[in-house]
Amino acid sequence: MNKKLIGIFSFVFLLNPISSFSAIPFVTDDAAIANKNQLLVEAFTETWSLPERGEQEKTRMYGQYLGLSYGVGNNLEMTLGGLAGYDTKLKSAAYMNPIFQMKTIVIRPNTLNPAIPSIAISAAYANNNGRGQYYDSASNYYLMGIATSKFFNDDLILHLNFGPKASINIPENHKSYNRIHLAVAADAAFFRKDVRIFIEGFNGAPNSPRDSSGLFHSYQTGFKFITKSSWGFHILYGNQPTFNGYEGDNMIYRRTNWVQFGVRKAIDDLF
């Protein structure tokens, strides 16, 4: 991670924090972080379908994600995450570029009018290391502004993410790729507050800048179930144009889809 991003976080992490159940399983993040000394454990199992395109054959992946987010200070969350899986066509293992993220709150929620957005900033680095269909052959970075607004006593929660993302160290002398990330998400109570339905649109995941050829060509939708004992569960369906290599200097895509089942647990006072 470059010194400029570290400098930004060294300044803003002194601000006051706020925490809540995060936007996971969203690709779209929310303006909330783990409490100091709190560990958030997030995991999901997925099946990912990829059609034939160019030199890439049709296959189905089965993957397992694990992410650990820890509140290292009063207003700084650090996250490590990775995904490994199995390619049913090649009958071989695959794993995703590991990702490291920092997030801090800049503007706390307005308790008198929660519709006024709370604001967070996140920055992340995805290492150029992986294998198979889950591997993105580049080093990826992003810097994200995150806004969250709540309406009708939390029956409706809206999220907006906006900021630059980039792929560098791309093989075969391809130029570095820079673009603006944009994502919006809606999270609504489904007859009761602990059962929620969500939908989001985005131009590829922020840690894979070359995915998705345009705004809102990627989406996810599903349900979340939240328990009083700090457990959360989700089921979702997702679809997007996934980066599939180059034809000359032009990027090509194939439309992929996935189904995901996940769980999340908050552990207070870890140490």
MIDO-308803 format. One record per residue: residue number from 1; residue in three letters; x, y, z of N, C-alpha, C in turn. Coordinates in steps of 0.02 Angstrom, whole numbers, always signed. Atoms other than C-alpha are relative to their C-alpha. Layout:
BEGIN
{NUM,"ala",{X,Y,Z},{X,Y,Z},{X,Y,Z}},
...
//
This chain:
BEGIN
{1,"met",{+42,-59,+0},{+0,+0,+0},{+44,+62,+0}},
{2,"asn",{-46,-56,+6},{+74,+169,-47},{-5,+46,+61}},
{3,"lys",{-6,-42,-60},{+127,+298,+81},{-55,+51,+4}},
{4,"lys",{+54,-49,-2},{-8,+422,+30},{-62,-28,+34}},
{5,"leu",{+59,+30,-30},{-148,+302,+77},{+11,-11,+75}},
{6,"ile",{-15,+11,-71},{-63,+257,+241},{-3,+67,+37}},
{7,"gly",{+2,-66,-32},{-45,+442,+279},{-71,+24,+11}},
{8,"ile",{+70,-18,-8},{-230,+473,+250},{-30,-35,+60}},
{9,"phe",{+29,+38,-55},{-276,+335,+371},{+31,+17,+67}},
{10,"ser",{-32,-20,-63},{-149,+388,+502},{-32,+63,+28}},
{11,"phe",{+33,-62,-21},{-241,+556,+507},{-71,-13,+23}},
{12,"val",{+72,+3,-14},{-424,+508,+502},{-19,-52,+52}},
{13,"phe",{+21,+51,-48},{-420,+357,+619},{-7,+28,+70}},
{14,"leu",{+8,-31,-66},{-414,+478,+766},{-71,+25,+12}},
{15,"leu",{+68,-23,-8},{-594,+527,+733},{-42,-51,+39}},
{16,"asn",{+42,+44,-40},{-737,+452,+833},{-29,-56,-43}},
{17,"pro",{+24,+56,+39},{-796,+279,+778},{-75,-12,+7}},
{18,"ile",{+68,+28,-6},{-963,+196,+749},{+4,-71,-27}},
{19,"ser",{-2,+68,+25},{-994,+10,+724},{-70,-29,-4}},
{20,"ser",{+63,+35,+7},{-1135,-104,+669},{+13,-61,-43}},
{21,"phe",{-7,+55,+48},{-1168,-259,+567},{+17,+29,-68}},
{22,"ser",{-23,-30,+63},{-1074,-223,+407},{-44,-22,-58}},
{23,"ala",{+40,+13,+59},{-1140,-231,+230},{+10,-70,-29}},
{24,"ile",{-9,+68,+24},{-1073,-407,+204},{-68,-34,+0}},
{25,"pro",{-38,+24,+56},{-1126,-499,+96},{+4,+47,-60}},
{26,"phe",{-6,-47,+56},{-1130,-342,-10},{+71,+4,-28}},
{27,"val",{-61,-28,+27},{-992,-299,-131},{+4,+73,+21}},
{28,"thr",{+4,-69,-24},{-1050,-124,-84},{+11,+2,+76}},
{29,"asp",{-17,-4,-71},{-973,-80,+85},{-45,+51,+34}},
{30,"asp",{+40,-48,-39},{-1057,+17,+226},{+45,+41,+45}},
{31,"ala",{-39,-46,-42},{-999,+160,+337},{-3,-23,+73}},
{32,"ala",{-3,+28,-68},{-970,+52,+492},{+64,-41,+6}},
{33,"ile",{-61,+39,-13},{-820,-32,+572},{-8,-40,+64}},
{34,"ala",{-1,+39,-61},{-780,-157,+708},{+18,+45,+59}},
{35,"asn",{-21,-34,-62},{-770,-93,+886},{+73,-16,+16}},
{36,"lys",{-68,+14,-23},{-599,-82,+967},{+2,-69,+33}},
{37,"asn",{-11,+68,-27},{-537,-259,+1007},{-57,-48,-17}},
{38,"gln",{+53,+45,+23},{-686,-337,+916},{+23,-33,-65}},
{39,"leu",{-17,+38,+59},{-659,-473,+786},{-64,-20,-37}},
{40,"leu",{+56,+20,+42},{-782,-498,+643},{+25,-56,-46}},
{41,"val",{-17,+58,+42},{-770,-670,+561},{-54,-9,-51}},
{42,"glu",{+48,+6,+55},{-852,-684,+391},{+21,-56,-46}},
{43,"ala",{-15,+57,+44},{-862,-840,+283},{-59,-13,-45}},
{44,"phe",{+53,+23,+44},{-960,-899,+134},{+24,-57,-44}},
{45,"thr",{-12,+53,+49},{-971,-1050,+21},{-39,+18,-63}},
{46,"glu",{+34,-19,+62},{-1013,-1022,-162},{+9,-52,-54}},
{47,"thr",{-9,+35,+63},{-1041,-1108,-327},{-3,+52,-55}},
{48,"trp",{-10,-53,+50},{-985,-1003,-477},{+2,-32,-69}},
{49,"ser",{+6,+28,+67},{-1034,-1042,-657},{+32,+46,-51}},
{50,"leu",{-35,-39,+50},{-922,-984,-799},{-10,-32,-69}},
{51,"pro",{+11,+29,+66},{-970,-1009,-983},{+65,-1,-41}},
{52,"glu",{-57,+1,+45},{-850,-1047,-1125},{+6,+67,-35}},
{53,"arg",{-13,-63,+36},{-769,-893,-1202},{+73,+2,-20}},
{54,"gly",{-68,-3,+24},{-614,-882,-1311},{+38,-64,+17}},
{55,"glu",{-40,+58,-20},{-479,-995,-1242},{-22,-31,+66}},
{56,"gln",{+23,+24,-65},{-572,-1018,-1078},{-59,-48,-10}},
{57,"glu",{+53,+50,+5},{-678,-1174,-1063},{-55,+11,+52}},
{58,"lys",{+55,-2,-48},{-846,-1189,-976},{+20,-40,+62}},
{59,"thr",{-16,+35,-62},{-825,-1236,-794},{-46,+23,+56}},
{60,"arg",{+34,-20,-62},{-904,-1229,-622},{+50,-4,+57}},
{61,"met",{-45,-5,-58},{-808,-1175,-468},{-40,-9,+64}},
{62,"tyr",{+26,+3,-68},{-842,-1218,-287},{+52,+33,+45}},
{63,"gly",{-48,-38,-37},{-762,-1094,-169},{-19,+12,+72}},
{64,"gln",{+10,-16,-71},{-741,-1050,+15},{+39,+62,+17}},
{65,"tyr",{-32,-64,-19},{-705,-873,+77},{+5,+4,+76}},
{66,"leu",{-7,-16,-70},{-638,-822,+247},{+29,+70,+6}},
{67,"gly",{-24,-67,-12},{-618,-642,+304},{+0,+16,+74}},
{68,"leu",{-6,-20,-70},{-560,-573,+472},{+9,+75,+4}},
{69,"ser",{-4,-73,-9},{-592,-392,+520},{+8,+14,+75}},
{70,"tyr",{-16,-12,-70},{-519,-324,+681},{+3,+74,+15}},
{71,"gly",{-3,-69,-22},{-544,-160,+772},{+64,+13,+38}},
{72,"val",{-66,-9,-30},{-364,-111,+806},{+5,+64,+41}},
{73,"gly",{+1,-63,-37},{-407,+60,+876},{-70,+24,+9}},
{74,"asn",{+66,-28,-10},{-551,+173,+922},{-36,+13,-66}},
{75,"asn",{+32,-15,+64},{-581,+209,+738},{+42,-25,-58}},
{76,"leu",{-37,+31,+54},{-481,+91,+630},{-13,-74,-2}},
{77,"glu",{+13,+71,+11},{-531,-78,+561},{+48,-25,-54}},
{78,"met",{-44,+31,+49},{-409,-192,+470},{-28,-68,-18}},
{79,"thr",{+31,+61,+24},{-468,-337,+363},{+49,-39,-44}},
{80,"leu",{-35,+46,+44},{-381,-487,+285},{-50,-50,-26}},
{81,"gly",{+48,+46,+29},{-477,-597,+164},{+30,-40,-57}},
{82,"gly",{-23,+42,+55},{-451,-739,+42},{-52,-52,-17}},
{83,"leu",{+48,+49,+24},{-548,-865,-60},{+37,-55,-37}},
{84,"ala",{-30,+58,+33},{-496,-1040,-114},{-57,-46,-24}},
{85,"gly",{+52,+43,+27},{-592,-1165,-219},{+25,-55,-45}},
{86,"tyr",{-15,+57,+43},{-599,-1309,-341},{-33,+9,-67}},
{87,"asp",{+23,-6,+70},{-616,-1304,-531},{-21,-70,-24}},
{88,"thr",{+25,+67,+18},{-727,-1450,-586},{+21,-21,-70}},
{89,"lys",{-23,+17,+68},{-666,-1441,-768},{+72,-22,+1}},
{90,"leu",{-72,+16,-2},{-479,-1439,-733},{+17,-48,+56}},
{91,"lys",{-11,+43,-58},{-500,-1540,-574},{+63,+21,+39}},
{92,"ser",{-58,-28,-34},{-378,-1426,-486},{-22,+56,+47}},
{93,"ala",{+14,-53,-49},{-371,-1301,-343},{+10,+69,-31}},
{94,"ala",{-8,-70,+20},{-388,-1113,-368},{-5,+43,+62}},
{95,"tyr",{+8,-46,-56},{-367,-966,-251},{+7,+71,-23}},
{96,"met",{+6,-70,+16},{-399,-780,-255},{+60,+39,+26}},
{97,"asn",{-50,-46,-27},{-274,-639,-235},{-20,+20,+71}},
{98,"pro",{+18,-22,-68},{-268,-608,-46},{-7,+75,+3}},
{99,"ile",{+15,-71,-4},{-337,-438,+3},{+10,+26,+71}},
{100,"phe",{-9,-35,-64},{-290,-317,+143},{-34,+68,-6}},
{101,"gln",{+38,-63,+2},{-406,-171,+184},{+3,+35,+68}},
{102,"met",{+8,-41,-60},{-410,-28,+310},{-61,+44,-11}},
{103,"lys",{+60,-42,+4},{-569,+70,+348},{-7,+41,+64}},
{104,"thr",{+11,-44,-57},{-610,+217,+461},{-62,+43,-13}},
{105,"ile",{+59,-43,+5},{-762,+326,+498},{+22,+74,+0}},
{106,"val",{-16,-71,+5},{-751,+509,+446},{-57,+42,+29}},
{107,"ile",{+59,-35,-26},{-929,+568,+486},{-45,-52,+32}},
{108,"arg",{+41,+48,-36},{-1029,+477,+619},{-74,+8,-20}},
{109,"pro",{+71,-6,+14},{-1215,+439,+596},{-32,+56,+42}},
{110,"asn",{+37,-52,-34},{-1332,+580,+642},{-58,-33,+37}},
{111,"thr",{+50,+35,-38},{-1438,+511,+784},{-69,+32,-4}},
{112,"leu",{+64,-35,+6},{-1573,+644,+762},{-31,-10,-69}},
{113,"asn",{+25,+11,+68},{-1587,+617,+574},{+47,-48,-36}},
{114,"pro",{-45,+50,+30},{-1505,+453,+517},{-1,-1,-76}},
{115,"ala",{+0,-5,+73},{-1553,+493,+337},{+60,+41,-25}},
{116,"ile",{-62,-36,+17},{-1404,+613,+338},{+57,-51,-2}},
{117,"pro",{-48,+55,+8},{-1263,+502,+273},{+56,+1,+52}},
{118,"ser",{-64,+10,-34},{-1126,+435,+384},{+51,-18,-53}},
{119,"ile",{-51,+6,+51},{-961,+430,+291},{+60,-38,+27}},
{120,"ala",{-62,+36,-16},{-814,+310,+294},{+46,+2,-60}},
{121,"ile",{-49,+7,+53},{-655,+289,+193},{+34,-68,+8}},
{122,"ser",{-38,+63,-1},{-574,+123,+147},{+53,+2,-54}},
{123,"ala",{-54,+8,+48},{-413,+81,+58},{+23,-73,+3}},
{124,"ala",{-17,+71,+1},{-356,-91,+2},{+52,-15,-53}},
{125,"tyr",{-49,+27,+46},{-222,-189,-87},{-12,-75,-8}},
{126,"ala",{+6,+71,+15},{-246,-358,-173},{+65,-23,-33}},
{127,"asn",{-66,+22,+22},{-80,-447,-195},{-4,-41,-65}},
{128,"asn",{-3,+37,+64},{-32,-515,-367},{+25,-71,+12}},
{129,"asn",{-17,+68,-18},{-35,-694,-310},{-64,-41,+2}},
{130,"gly",{+59,+41,+1},{-162,-829,-348},{+8,-57,-49}},
{131,"arg",{-2,+58,+45},{-208,-977,-456},{-69,-13,-29}},
{132,"gly",{+62,+23,+31},{-340,-1032,-580},{-50,+56,-12}},
{133,"gln",{+53,-47,+18},{-507,-947,-613},{-9,+55,+52}},
{134,"tyr",{+7,-51,-51},{-503,-852,-448},{+57,+52,-2}},
{135,"tyr",{-59,-43,+2},{-336,-771,-490},{-10,+57,-49}},
{136,"asp",{-1,-60,+42},{-332,-592,-558},{+74,+18,-11}},
{137,"ser",{-72,-6,+14},{-162,-574,-644},{+23,+72,+0}},
{138,"ala",{-22,-70,-9},{-121,-400,-577},{+4,+14,+74}},
{139,"ser",{+4,-28,-68},{-88,-303,-418},{-55,+53,-1}},
{140,"asn",{+58,-44,+2},{-249,-211,-375},{-5,+43,+63}},
{141,"tyr",{+7,-49,-54},{-282,-57,-268},{-68,+35,-6}},
{142,"tyr",{+56,-46,+3},{-431,+49,-220},{+0,+46,+61}},
{143,"leu",{+13,-49,-53},{-474,+202,-116},{-74,+19,-6}},
{144,"met",{+72,-4,+7},{-659,+213,-77},{-32,+47,+51}},
{145,"gly",{+44,-37,-44},{-779,+341,-6},{-65,-38,+8}},
{146,"ile",{+58,+42,-16},{-927,+255,+79},{-51,+42,+38}},
{147,"ala",{+54,-36,-33},{-1094,+333,+126},{-58,-47,+16}},
{148,"thr",{+57,+41,-21},{-1237,+253,+223},{-54,+45,+29}},
{149,"ser",{+58,-37,-27},{-1411,+326,+256},{-53,-50,+21}},
{150,"lys",{+51,+44,-27},{-1551,+249,+359},{-67,+36,+3}},
{151,"phe",{+66,-29,+3},{-1738,+278,+341},{-50,-45,+36}},
{152,"phe",{+56,+37,-28},{-1900,+226,+428},{+22,-47,+56}},
{153,"asn",{-22,+39,-57},{-1817,+168,+588},{+39,-63,-21}},
{154,"asp",{-44,+52,+27},{-1689,+62,+493},{-36,-51,-45}},
{155,"asp",{+33,+47,+46},{-1821,-24,+386},{+28,+4,-71}},
{156,"leu",{-34,-8,+65},{-1727,+43,+234},{+68,+32,+12}},
{157,"ile",{-68,-25,-6},{-1538,+67,+226},{+30,+3,-70}},
{158,"leu",{-30,-9,+65},{-1449,+137,+73},{+75,+12,+7}},
{159,"his",{-73,-7,+0},{-1263,+128,+33},{+23,+25,-68}},
{160,"leu",{-32,-24,+62},{-1157,+219,-96},{+75,-5,+9}},
{161,"asn",{-73,+4,+1},{-974,+181,-138},{+25,+35,-63}},
{162,"phe",{-27,-36,+57},{-868,+292,-250},{+74,+13,+12}},
{163,"gly",{-71,-13,-7},{-681,+303,-282},{+41,-35,-53}},
{164,"pro",{-44,+29,+51},{-532,+256,-391},{+22,-71,+17}},
{165,"lys",{-30,+66,-7},{-471,+79,-419},{+46,-12,-59}},
{166,"ala",{-52,+7,+51},{-323,+18,-520},{+29,-70,+0}},
{167,"ser",{-38,+62,+9},{-236,-137,-588},{+68,+19,-28}},
{168,"ile",{-67,-13,+24},{-47,-129,-609},{+38,-67,-4}},
{169,"asn",{-41,+60,+7},{+93,-254,-645},{-36,-54,-40}},
{170,"ile",{+37,+46,+42},{-13,-333,-782},{+48,-34,-48}},
{171,"pro",{-47,+36,+43},{+77,-470,-882},{-5,+21,-73}},
{172,"glu",{-3,-10,+73},{+125,-461,-1067},{-1,+73,-19}},
{173,"asn",{-10,-71,+15},{+162,-275,-1058},{-65,+39,-11}},
{174,"his",{+62,-38,+4},{-21,-224,-1046},{+4,+60,+47}},
{175,"lys",{-2,-61,-39},{-46,-48,-981},{-38,-7,+65}},
{176,"ser",{+39,-4,-62},{-102,-14,-803},{-70,+24,-16}},
{177,"tyr",{+70,-16,+13},{-290,+3,-793},{-29,+37,+60}},
{178,"asn",{+29,-42,-52},{-375,+142,-693},{-72,+16,-17}},
{179,"arg",{+69,-19,+11},{-560,+174,-671},{-31,+21,+66}},
{180,"ile",{+38,-20,-59},{-688,+244,-550},{-48,-56,+19}},
{181,"his",{+48,+49,-25},{-783,+120,-443},{-63,+35,+22}},
{182,"leu",{+65,-26,-22},{-968,+152,-417},{-45,-58,+17}},
{183,"ala",{+46,+52,-22},{-1089,+45,-319},{-55,+30,+43}},
{184,"val",{+56,-20,-42},{-1261,+70,-242},{-36,-63,+25}},
{185,"ala",{+34,+57,-30},{-1357,-47,-127},{-58,+22,+42}},
{186,"ala",{+59,-11,-42},{-1526,-55,-41},{-10,-63,+43}},
{187,"asp",{+8,+53,-49},{-1556,-160,+116},{-64,+16,+38}},
{188,"ala",{+66,-15,-28},{-1737,-171,+176},{-25,-56,+44}},
{189,"ala",{+32,+50,-42},{-1829,-259,+316},{-53,-37,-39}},
{190,"phe",{+48,+43,+35},{-1932,-405,+250},{-50,-26,+50}},
{191,"phe",{+54,+15,-48},{-2087,-404,+362},{+23,+5,+73}},
{192,"arg",{-28,-6,-67},{-1972,-406,+516},{+72,+24,-7}},
{193,"lys",{-65,-33,+5},{-1810,-315,+557},{+59,-48,-4}},
{194,"asp",{-57,+46,+1},{-1701,-470,+578},{+2,-43,-63}},
{195,"val",{-1,+32,+66},{-1745,-535,+404},{+0,+56,-52}},
{196,"arg",{-8,-57,+44},{-1686,-420,+265},{+12,-24,-72}},
{197,"ile",{-11,+13,+70},{-1689,-418,+76},{+46,+55,-27}},
{198,"phe",{-46,-50,+25},{-1552,-331,-20},{+11,-8,-75}},
{199,"ile",{-18,+0,+71},{-1503,-285,-198},{+54,+54,-9}},
{200,"glu",{-53,-49,+14},{-1349,-196,-264},{+22,-5,-73}},
{201,"gly",{-29,-3,+67},{-1276,-141,-430},{+68,+33,+5}},
{202,"phe",{-69,-25,-5},{-1091,-107,-461},{+37,-16,-65}},
{203,"asn",{-39,+12,+61},{-960,-100,-598},{+61,-44,+17}},
{204,"gly",{-52,+46,-20},{-861,-251,-540},{+20,+11,+72}},
{205,"ala",{-24,-7,-69},{-788,-285,-368},{+59,+48,+2}},
{206,"pro",{-54,-49,-2},{-668,-148,-310},{+69,-31,-2}},
{207,"asn",{-65,+32,+1},{-526,-273,-288},{+15,-36,-66}},
{208,"ser",{-11,+27,+68},{-546,-332,-471},{-19,+54,-50}},
{209,"pro",{+20,-59,+40},{-544,-168,-570},{-18,-16,-73}},
{210,"arg",{+13,+14,+70},{-549,-252,-741},{-66,-38,-11}},
{211,"asp",{+65,+33,+7},{-713,-346,-705},{-54,+51,-18}},
{212,"ser",{+60,-37,+17},{-877,-280,-778},{+16,+58,-48}},
{213,"ser",{-17,-47,+53},{-876,-177,-936},{-34,+68,+6}},
{214,"gly",{+34,-64,-7},{-989,-36,-875},{-36,+6,+66}},
{215,"leu",{+35,-12,-63},{-1091,+41,-735},{-60,-46,+8}},
{216,"phe",{+58,+40,-20},{-1214,-75,-650},{-12,-60,-46}},
{217,"his",{+5,+62,+37},{-1180,-221,-768},{+6,-60,+47}},
{218,"ser",{-6,+52,-51},{-1146,-321,-609},{-51,+11,+55}},
{219,"tyr",{+49,-8,-54},{-1274,-356,-473},{-1,-62,+44}},
{220,"gln",{+14,+54,-47},{-1314,-463,-321},{-67,+15,+34}},
{221,"thr",{+62,-8,-37},{-1478,-493,-231},{-11,-63,+43}},
{222,"gly",{+12,+57,-44},{-1533,-603,-87},{-29,+21,+67}},
{223,"phe",{+28,-10,-66},{-1582,-615,+96},{+54,-5,+53}},
{224,"lys",{-42,+5,-60},{-1494,-585,+263},{-45,-16,+59}},
{225,"phe",{+34,+19,-61},{-1544,-659,+430},{+46,+17,+58}},
{226,"ile",{-42,-26,-54},{-1479,-574,+588},{-29,-23,+67}},
{227,"thr",{+22,+24,-65},{-1488,-652,+762},{+22,+48,+55}},
{228,"lys",{-17,-42,-56},{-1479,-568,+932},{+67,-19,+31}},
{229,"ser",{-63,+23,-29},{-1322,-669,+975},{+60,+16,-44}},
{230,"ser",{-56,-24,+42},{-1213,-576,+848},{+18,-47,-58}},
{231,"trp",{-9,+41,+59},{-1232,-709,+714},{-41,+29,-58}},
{232,"gly",{+37,-20,+59},{-1284,-667,+537},{+8,-52,-54}},
{233,"phe",{-2,+49,+54},{-1326,-776,+387},{-26,+33,-64}},
{234,"his",{+26,-27,+62},{-1356,-740,+204},{-2,-53,-55}},
{235,"ile",{+3,+38,+61},{-1404,-820,+39},{-10,+50,-56}},
{236,"leu",{+6,-49,+54},{-1383,-729,-127},{+14,-31,-68}},
{237,"tyr",{-16,+15,+70},{-1374,-738,-316},{+35,+61,-30}},
{238,"gly",{-37,-55,+31},{-1248,-634,-415},{+13,-14,-73}},
{239,"asn",{-10,+6,+72},{-1213,-600,-599},{+43,+59,-24}},
{240,"gln",{-40,-55,+26},{-1081,-500,-691},{+40,-21,-62}},
{241,"pro",{-50,+13,+51},{-969,-486,-846},{+69,-3,+33}},
{242,"thr",{-65,+10,-33},{-804,-558,-781},{+56,+5,-51}},
{243,"phe",{-58,-9,+44},{-637,-509,-858},{+26,-68,-24}},
{244,"asn",{-18,+64,+30},{-581,-646,-978},{+63,+5,-44}},
{245,"gly",{-61,-7,+38},{-417,-582,-1050},{-4,+55,-52}},
{246,"tyr",{-6,-53,+50},{-369,-477,-1200},{-4,-28,-70}},
{247,"glu",{-6,+10,+72},{-397,-475,-1387},{+35,+62,-26}},
{248,"gly",{-41,-59,+14},{-256,-361,-1440},{+6,+41,+64}},
{249,"asp",{+0,-43,-59},{-269,-214,-1321},{-68,+7,+32}},
{250,"asn",{+68,-5,-25},{-456,-237,-1291},{-15,-56,+49}},
{251,"met",{+21,+50,-49},{-524,-325,-1137},{-64,-34,-23}},
{252,"ile",{+60,+39,+16},{-653,-463,-1163},{-28,-29,+65}},
{253,"tyr",{+36,+21,-59},{-782,-529,-1041},{-43,-61,-15}},
{254,"arg",{+52,+52,+4},{-895,-678,-1008},{-47,+9,+58}},
{255,"arg",{+52,-11,-50},{-1058,-668,-913},{-2,-60,+48}},
{256,"thr",{-3,+53,-49},{-1039,-770,-753},{-54,+12,+54}},
{257,"asn",{+49,-7,-55},{-1159,-804,-608},{+19,-46,+57}},
{258,"trp",{-18,+38,-58},{-1148,-873,-433},{-57,-1,+51}},
{259,"val",{+44,+6,-57},{-1249,-931,-283},{+44,-8,+62}},
{260,"gln",{-44,-4,-58},{-1178,-900,-110},{-40,-8,+65}},
{261,"phe",{+28,+8,-68},{-1218,-954,+69},{+54,+22,+50}},
{262,"gly",{-51,-27,-44},{-1131,-860,+209},{-21,+7,+72}},
{263,"val",{+11,-8,-71},{-1113,-834,+395},{+48,+53,+26}},
{264,"arg",{-41,-53,-30},{-1044,-694,+504},{-9,-1,+75}},
{265,"lys",{+2,+1,-73},{-1000,-687,+688},{+43,+57,+27}},
{266,"ala",{-37,-52,-35},{-947,-539,+796},{+23,-25,+67}},
{267,"ile",{-30,+23,-62},{-829,-581,+940},{+27,+61,+37}},
{268,"asp",{-21,-59,-38},{-810,-444,+1071},{+58,-16,+47}},
{269,"asp",{-53,+5,-50},{-659,-413,+1184},{+44,-61,-12}},
{270,"leu",{-40,+58,+21},{-546,-534,+1091},{+61,-9,+46}},
{271,"phe",{-60,+4,-42},{-392,-492,+1196},{-11,+39,+65}},
//
